[in-house]
Amino acid sequence: MKLPSVDGAVPFPPLARALAEPNGLLAFGGDLSVPRLVDAYRRGIFPWYSEGQPILWWSPDPRMVLDPARFAPSRSLRRRIAAGTFEIRVDTAFDDVVAGCAAPRPGAGGTWIIPAMRRAYGALHRAGHAHSVEAWRAGELVGGLYGVALDRMFFGESMFARETDASKVALAHLCATCVARGIALIDCQQETAHLASLGAAPMPRREFAARLAELIHSTAPQHDWAARAP
């Protein structure tokens, strides 16, 4: 099957046209403008590509998701949260969180969070669609995560930690924030054992698309993301 291009005003193809191998590759081209990204997310599509490639758009099957009300921290993580080791802030250092997520990691290859992606998500943040949850200690950013919020969905993009459990504590805070805001589902994109250990589970793409239709009825920006944080 020939991979369709979404250059210009060409809309995204139906999710059913995504390739089985590589899993979920749906289209290429287009741009990373705020309207294009918002349209992609509300359809269950996200960009993921490397430097030198065209923009590639994905919708894998199954999709790893987390019900924030069912977040399952380990006993040690619960103790870490209770100890107040980290100060948690929301949307105070978005660009720094993205930079932390993009930084090289031991044993990993190059990052997919290339400069074009960093600029695009920075624009999403300034438009009120993308948000960061940050773990701070002694005045330094030591971990965090970022993602996209649309109505009652949160689409997690990446996380990082410079100290043990920093990103996990940020995730726990994200789950509490989602519950407080009535957000029913966190998209984790790819299936991993680490996410499964925290309560995430795979969901068939068709079911995931149906859930999006139930949960996203508005794409209005959420500039007040931190206002209802716990």
Order of alpha helices (4+ residues) and beta strands (2+ residues): beta-alpha-beta-beta-beta-alpha-beta-alpha-alpha-beta-beta-beta-alpha-beta-alpha-beta-alpha
